[in-house]
Amino acid sequence: MDKIFLVKKDFVNSRIDRWIKRNICQVPQSFIEKNLRNKNVTINKAKVKSSYKLKIDDKVYLNNFNPNFSCHLSKKRRYVPSKRDIKDSEAFIVENNENFCVINKPYGLAVQGGSKIKKNLVDLIAENKIFLNSKPFIVHRIDKETSGILIIAKNRKYAQLFTSLFRIRKIHKSYLSICHGEIKKTKGIFSGDLIRYDKDRKISEHAVTNYKVLDKNDNSTLLILNPVTGRKHQIRKQLFLVGYPVIGDSKYNLPENKMHKNLMLHAYSIKFMINKKKYKYTVNVPDYFKKMLLKKKLTLFKNS
C-alpha cells in the first residue's frame, strides 16, 4: 500500500532526494536513485529523477520503499542537550527575528553532528525557545575550531534566499586571525588553487581571499581577512601555503607550532542586503584570542 505525503510550502523547490533524507530517513544517495528508477518513489504517481524540484501540494508516493535501517541509516549519534546546555546557548544569540537568527558560535562546537561528532550547534539550538515554532536551516558553516558569527535561517524561504546570496557572493564575511611570522605587505590577495580529496578523487578549487595587516611584529601578524570564495578550510590552507600558518592550527601547521590549544581564527563580522535593507553583525573575539594578542604584543584594529 502506498504511503502518501503532501508537500508543504517549506519544501517548495527542494530536490526530492533531499526531501527524502530530511523527512523519511538518512539513506544513501544510491538507495534513493534505485527506488526512483524502480518507481518505488514517485511524484503524483509519475516517475521523476532525483533532481526533481518539489512544488506546492505535490504528492510523494512511497511504494515498497522499505530501507533497512541497520544498513542504510547513517550511524549518527543523536545529541540530546541538557537543560543547562540549552540555557547556556542563549548567550550565543546575537540577533533573532521571524526569518533568521545570528549566532556567535564558540570554539570547539561543531555546526552539525556526524558519525564521529555528537554535540553540535544544530541539535543544541533547535531546543532553544527561539525555534519553538520553527526549525534551524543551516545556510553556511564555519569549522568546529573556528569561533564566531553564523547565520541560521528559520524557514525554507530564507534558507533558499541566503543560499542564493552566498552563491552570487552578496554576503560578505570578515575573519580575524593571528598567524605565525611577520607578513611584510600591509594588504594583498591570496589567490590560487586549493586541493582537497573526495575519497580517492582529487579536486582542485580556485580560492581568493583579500587581507589587511592590522598589527605585526617580527614573530606574529594580526590580520583581517575577507574571503571571496568559500572553500573548505580556505583561510587556514592559504595562510599555511604562504608560510604564515594560523596559531593553534593542529592540521595546517608545522610540528613546532602546534603547542597552542585554540585556533586563532574568528569569524568577526557579516553583512548583506535583503529587500534594500542593509544588515551587519559583528561579534567580539573570545577571551583566549585577547590573551594571545597580549602575549604577542598585538593591538586589535591599530591600523584601521
C-alpha positions as CSV (number, residue, x, y, z in Angstrom):
1,M,0.0,0.0,0.0
2,D,1.3,3.4,-0.9
3,K,2.3,5.9,1.7
4,I,1.4,9.4,0.5
5,F,2.9,12.7,1.7
6,L,1.7,16.2,0.7
7,V,4.5,18.7,0.1
8,K,4.2,21.8,2.3
9,K,5.4,25.3,1.3
10,D,8.6,24.9,3.4
11,F,9.8,22.3,0.9
12,V,8.9,24.1,-2.4
13,N,11.9,23.9,-4.8
14,S,13.6,21.3,-2.6
15,R,15.0,18.3,-4.5
16,I,13.1,15.1,-4.0
17,D,16.3,13.2,-2.8
18,R,16.9,15.9,-0.2
19,W,13.3,15.8,0.9
20,I,13.5,12.0,1.4
21,K,16.7,12.4,3.6
22,R,15.1,15.1,5.7
23,N,11.6,13.7,6.0
24,I,11.9,9.9,5.7
25,C,15.4,8.8,6.7
26,Q,19.1,9.3,6.1
27,V,19.6,6.7,3.4
28,P,22.5,6.7,0.8
29,Q,22.0,8.5,-2.4
30,S,22.4,5.3,-4.4
31,F,19.4,3.8,-2.5
32,I,17.2,6.8,-3.4
33,E,18.3,6.7,-7.1
34,K,17.5,2.9,-7.3
35,N,14.0,3.4,-5.8
36,L,13.3,6.4,-8.1
37,R,14.3,4.3,-11.1
38,N,12.1,1.4,-10.0
39,K,9.2,3.8,-9.4
40,N,9.0,2.9,-5.7
41,V,9.1,6.7,-5.1
42,T,7.0,8.8,-7.5
43,I,5.6,12.3,-7.6
44,N,1.9,12.5,-8.3
45,K,2.3,8.8,-9.4
46,A,4.8,9.9,-12.1
47,K,8.5,8.8,-12.4
48,V,11.0,11.5,-11.7
49,K,14.7,12.0,-11.3
50,S,16.5,12.8,-8.0
51,S,17.0,16.4,-9.2
52,Y,13.2,17.0,-9.4
53,K,12.2,20.1,-7.5
54,L,9.1,19.8,-5.5
55,K,6.0,22.1,-6.0
56,I,3.4,23.1,-3.5
57,D,0.8,20.3,-3.0
58,D,2.9,17.7,-4.9
59,K,2.1,14.2,-3.6
60,V,5.0,12.0,-2.8
61,Y,4.1,8.3,-3.2
62,L,6.2,5.7,-1.4
63,N,5.5,2.1,-2.6
64,N,7.6,-0.7,-1.2
65,F,10.1,1.8,0.0
66,N,11.5,-0.1,2.9
67,P,15.0,0.9,3.8
68,N,16.9,-1.5,6.1
69,F,17.6,0.9,8.9
70,S,20.5,-1.1,10.2
71,C,22.3,-0.8,6.9
72,H,21.0,2.4,5.3
73,L,20.7,4.8,8.1
74,S,23.8,6.8,8.9
75,K,25.2,5.9,12.3
76,K,24.7,9.3,13.7
77,R,24.6,9.5,17.4
78,R,21.7,11.7,18.5
79,Y,22.8,14.6,20.7
80,V,20.2,15.4,23.4
81,P,21.3,18.7,25.1
82,S,20.8,19.1,28.8
83,K,18.7,22.0,30.2
84,R,21.9,23.7,31.2
85,D,23.3,23.4,27.7
86,I,20.1,24.9,26.3
87,K,20.2,27.7,28.8
88,D,23.8,28.4,28.1
89,S,23.1,28.6,24.3
90,E,21.0,31.7,24.9
91,A,24.3,33.6,25.3
92,F,25.2,32.6,21.7
93,I,22.3,34.6,20.2
94,V,23.3,37.9,18.5
95,E,20.1,38.5,16.5
96,N,16.7,36.8,16.4
97,N,13.8,37.6,14.2
98,E,11.0,35.6,12.4
99,N,13.1,34.6,9.5
100,F,16.7,34.1,10.8
101,C,19.0,34.3,13.7
102,V,22.6,35.2,14.1
103,I,24.8,33.1,16.4
104,N,28.2,33.6,17.9
105,K,29.5,30.1,17.8
106,P,32.1,29.2,20.5
107,Y,35.3,27.4,19.8
108,G,35.1,23.6,19.8
109,L,31.4,23.3,18.9
110,A,30.6,21.6,15.6
111,V,27.9,23.2,13.5
112,Q,26.3,19.8,12.7
113,G,26.6,16.3,14.0
114,G,28.0,13.3,12.3
115,S,29.2,9.7,12.7
116,K,32.1,10.9,14.9
117,I,30.5,14.1,16.3
118,K,27.8,14.1,18.9
119,K,27.5,17.6,20.5
120,N,26.6,20.1,17.8
121,L,25.1,23.5,17.4
122,V,22.1,22.5,15.3
123,D,20.7,20.0,17.8
124,L,21.5,22.4,20.6
125,I,19.9,25.5,19.1
126,A,16.9,23.6,17.9
127,E,15.9,23.1,21.5
128,N,16.2,26.8,22.3
129,K,12.9,28.8,22.7
130,I,13.7,30.9,19.6
131,F,12.9,27.8,17.5
132,L,9.7,27.0,19.3
133,N,7.6,27.3,16.1
134,S,10.3,26.6,13.5
135,K,13.5,24.7,12.9
136,P,17.1,25.6,12.0
137,F,18.2,25.6,8.4
138,I,22.0,25.8,8.0
139,V,23.0,28.0,5.1
140,H,26.8,28.1,5.7
141,R,29.3,26.7,8.0
142,I,32.4,27.5,10.0
143,D,34.9,25.0,11.3
144,K,34.5,23.4,14.7
145,E,37.8,25.0,15.8
146,T,36.8,28.5,14.5
147,S,34.7,30.8,16.7
148,G,32.4,33.5,15.6
149,I,29.4,34.5,13.5
150,L,27.0,32.2,11.8
151,I,23.6,32.8,10.2
152,I,20.8,30.2,10.7
153,A,17.6,30.5,8.7
154,K,14.2,29.7,10.4
155,N,12.2,28.8,7.3
156,R,12.9,27.3,3.9
157,K,12.2,30.5,2.1
158,Y,15.0,32.4,3.8
159,A,17.3,29.3,3.7
160,Q,17.0,29.4,-0.1
161,L,17.4,33.2,-0.1
162,F,20.7,33.1,1.9
163,T,21.9,30.1,-0.2
164,S,21.4,32.3,-3.3
165,L,23.1,35.3,-1.8
166,F,26.1,33.2,-0.8
167,R,26.3,31.7,-4.3
168,I,26.3,35.1,-6.0
169,R,28.7,36.5,-3.4
170,K,26.4,39.1,-1.9
171,I,27.2,38.1,1.6
172,H,30.4,39.5,2.9
173,K,32.3,37.9,5.8
174,S,35.4,39.1,7.7
175,Y,37.7,37.0,9.8
176,L,40.3,37.9,12.3
177,S,43.4,35.7,12.6
178,I,46.7,35.7,14.4
179,C,49.4,33.9,12.4
180,H,53.0,32.8,12.9
181,G,55.6,35.1,11.3
182,E,55.7,38.7,10.1
183,I,53.8,39.4,6.8
184,K,55.6,42.2,5.1
185,K,52.9,43.6,2.8
186,T,50.2,45.6,4.7
187,K,47.5,44.3,2.4
188,G,47.0,42.0,-0.5
189,I,45.2,39.0,-2.0
190,F,45.8,35.3,-1.5
191,S,44.8,33.7,-4.8
192,G,45.4,30.2,-6.1
193,D,44.1,26.6,-6.4
194,L,43.5,24.5,-3.3
195,I,43.5,20.7,-3.4
196,R,41.1,18.5,-1.5
197,Y,40.1,14.9,-1.8
198,D,36.7,13.2,-2.0
199,K,37.6,9.7,-1.2
200,D,40.1,8.8,-4.0
201,R,39.1,11.7,-6.2
202,K,41.5,14.7,-6.3
203,I,39.6,18.1,-6.6
204,S,41.3,21.4,-7.3
205,E,39.3,24.6,-6.5
206,H,40.3,28.2,-7.0
207,A,40.3,30.3,-3.9
208,V,40.5,34.0,-3.3
209,T,40.9,35.9,0.0
210,N,41.6,39.6,0.5
211,Y,43.6,40.5,3.6
212,K,44.9,43.5,5.5
213,V,47.5,43.6,8.3
214,L,46.2,45.2,11.4
215,D,49.3,44.8,13.5
216,K,52.6,42.8,13.4
217,N,56.0,42.2,14.9
218,D,58.9,40.0,14.0
219,N,57.2,36.8,15.1
220,S,53.5,37.2,14.5
221,T,50.8,39.0,12.5
222,L,47.2,40.1,13.2
223,L,45.1,40.0,10.0
224,I,41.6,40.8,8.9
225,L,40.6,38.6,6.0
226,N,37.7,38.8,3.6
227,P,37.2,35.5,1.6
228,V,35.7,36.0,-1.8
229,T,35.2,32.3,-2.4
230,G,34.0,29.8,0.1
231,R,36.3,26.7,0.0
232,K,36.7,24.2,2.9
233,H,39.4,25.4,5.3
234,Q,40.2,28.2,2.8
235,I,41.9,30.7,5.1
236,R,43.8,28.1,7.1
237,K,45.1,26.4,3.9
238,Q,46.1,29.7,2.2
239,L,48.0,31.0,5.2
240,F,49.8,27.7,5.6
241,L,50.7,27.6,1.9
242,V,52.3,31.1,2.0
243,G,54.3,30.2,5.1
244,Y,52.2,32.0,7.8
245,P,50.1,29.3,9.4
246,V,47.3,30.3,11.9
247,I,48.4,30.0,15.5
248,G,46.7,27.0,17.1
249,D,46.0,25.2,13.9
250,S,46.7,21.5,14.5
251,K,46.0,20.5,10.9
252,Y,47.7,23.1,8.7
253,N,50.9,23.9,10.6
254,L,54.5,23.0,11.3
255,P,55.1,20.5,14.1
256,E,57.0,23.0,16.2
257,N,54.0,25.4,16.1
258,K,51.3,23.0,17.4
259,M,51.6,23.8,21.1
260,H,48.7,26.2,21.3
261,K,45.2,24.8,22.2
262,N,42.9,27.2,20.5
263,L,42.7,28.1,16.8
264,M,43.3,31.9,16.4
265,L,40.7,32.3,13.7
266,H,37.5,34.2,14.5
267,A,34.5,34.9,12.2
268,Y,34.3,38.6,13.2
269,S,31.5,40.1,11.0
270,I,29.0,39.5,8.3
271,K,27.0,41.9,6.1
272,F,24.3,41.6,3.4
273,M,21.3,43.3,2.0
274,I,17.7,42.0,1.7
275,N,14.9,44.0,0.1
276,K,17.2,47.0,0.0
277,K,17.7,46.8,3.8
278,K,21.3,46.5,5.0
279,Y,22.3,44.1,7.7
280,K,25.6,44.0,9.5
281,Y,26.6,42.0,12.6
282,T,29.9,41.8,14.5
283,V,30.9,39.7,17.4
284,N,33.9,40.3,19.7
285,V,36.8,37.9,19.8
286,P,36.8,35.3,22.7
287,D,39.0,35.7,25.8
288,Y,41.6,33.3,24.6
289,F,42.1,35.4,21.5
290,K,42.5,38.5,23.6
291,K,45.1,36.7,25.7
292,M,47.1,35.7,22.6
293,L,47.0,39.3,21.4
294,L,48.6,40.4,24.7
295,K,51.1,37.6,24.6
296,K,52.2,38.5,21.1
297,K,52.0,42.3,21.9
298,L,49.5,42.9,19.1
299,T,46.7,45.5,19.1
300,L,43.3,45.0,17.5
301,F,42.5,47.5,14.8
302,K,45.6,49.5,15.5
303,N,45.9,50.4,11.8
304,S,42.3,50.6,10.8
